[in-house]
Amino acid sequence: MKAHVSTILLAVRDMERSKRFYTEGLGWKIAQDYGDVIFFAPDGGSPVGFYSRDGLAQHVGTSPEGSGFSGVVLTYVVRTETRIDEVMAEAEKAGATVLKPAGRLPWGGYGGTFADPDGYIWSLGYSAEGEDQPYAE
């Protein structure tokens, strides 16, 4: 696994408040707005996206309550399903806790999630859709 973050996902409690803060307050531009998920134009860096807190916690297989979910998820997007399986195996071997085993995702992609020894959550993903994905490798 390379030292690369494909996307930074932030779980927010109030989507409209957060959207106003970053767009009106900080001048960020929205690249995609799906209602419950928003991605900002990366402007040369890693893309940043918002999910509803409950939705992102469900997506990665953890509870939105308590200290088990910080509200930050680091994503790692690869070009093949096989690579998802390899990275998940590498992470588990290195001591990660698998939160969601690799498999089909509700939106049609393939992925899995794990927490590193400090509890930071990584969401791995692959999709045959689109050509402009933030590939890590």
JOWORA-V21630 format. One record per residue. RES is the residue in three letters. PHI is phi in degrees with one decimal (999 if undefined). D_LAST is the distance of its C-alpha to the last C-alpha in whole Angstrom. Layout:
{{RES,PHI,D_LAST} {RES,PHI,D_LAST}}
This chain:
{{MET,999,8} {LYS,-82.1,7} {ALA,-80.4,10} {HIS,-152.7,9} {VAL,-111.7,10} {SER,-73.6,9} {THR,-149.4,13} {ILE,-103.7,16} {LEU,-109.3,19} {LEU,-112.9,22} {ALA,-85.0,25} {VAL,-117.8,28} {ARG,-83.9,32} {ASP,-132.8,33} {MET,-57.6,31} {GLU,-65.6,33} {ARG,-61.8,34} {SER,-66.1,30} {LYS,-61.0,30} {ARG,-62.0,33} {PHE,-57.8,32} {TYR,-78.2,29} {THR,-84.0,30} {GLU,-78.1,34} {GLY,-77.5,33} {LEU,-109.4,30} {GLY,81.0,30} {TRP,-69.0,26} {LYS,-102.7,26} {ILE,-81.9,25} {ALA,-89.4,22} {GLN,-140.7,23} {ASP,-128.2,26} {TYR,-101.4,26} {GLY,91.2,29} {ASP,-94.6,27} {VAL,-139.5,24} {ILE,-130.3,23} {PHE,-119.7,20} {PHE,-96.6,21} {ALA,-63.4,20} {PRO,-71.9,18} {ASP,52.9,20} {GLY,94.3,17} {GLY,-115.7,16} {SER,-71.2,14} {PRO,-63.0,15} {VAL,-116.2,18} {GLY,-133.6,20} {PHE,-113.3,23} {TYR,-124.7,24} {SER,-64.4,27} {ARG,-58.0,28} {ASP,-63.7,29} {GLY,-64.9,26} {LEU,-70.0,23} {ALA,-60.9,25} {GLN,-63.9,26} {HIS,-58.1,22} {VAL,-98.5,21} {GLY,85.0,24} {THR,-137.5,26} {SER,-87.2,29} {PRO,-76.6,30} {GLU,-99.4,33} {GLY,72.3,33} {SER,-84.5,31} {GLY,-73.8,29} {PHE,-134.9,27} {SER,-80.0,26} {GLY,94.4,25} {VAL,-120.9,21} {VAL,-129.8,18} {LEU,-97.1,15} {THR,-104.9,12} {TYR,-138.5,9} {VAL,-103.7,7} {VAL,-122.3,6} {ARG,-96.2,7} {THR,-145.1,10} {GLU,-63.5,13} {THR,-58.1,13} {ARG,-67.4,9} {ILE,-58.0,11} {ASP,-59.6,14} {GLU,-63.9,13} {VAL,-66.4,11} {MET,-60.4,15} {ALA,-65.4,17} {GLU,-60.4,15} {ALA,-64.7,16} {GLU,-62.5,19} {LYS,-62.2,20} {ALA,-80.1,20} {GLY,112.6,22} {ALA,-70.2,20} {THR,-99.8,22} {VAL,-75.3,21} {LEU,-92.2,22} {LYS,-138.8,21} {PRO,-60.3,20} {ALA,-59.8,18} {GLY,177.8,19} {ARG,-64.6,20} {LEU,-104.0,20} {PRO,-56.9,23} {TRP,-88.8,22} {GLY,107.4,20} {GLY,-86.0,17} {TYR,-137.5,16} {GLY,-176.5,15} {GLY,-159.7,16} {THR,-135.8,17} {PHE,-145.5,18} {ALA,-111.2,20} {ASP,-75.4,20} {PRO,-59.1,23} {ASP,-92.6,24} {GLY,94.6,23} {TYR,-70.5,20} {ILE,-96.2,19} {TRP,-113.5,15} {SER,-110.8,14} {LEU,-95.8,12} {GLY,-146.8,11} {TYR,-142.6,11} {SER,-148.6,13} {ALA,-77.6,15} {GLU,-83.0,16} {GLY,77.3,16} {GLU,-115.6,14} {ASP,-112.7,13} {GLN,-77.1,11} {PRO,-80.4,9} {TYR,-63.8,5} {ALA,-85.4,4} {GLU,-157.4,0}}
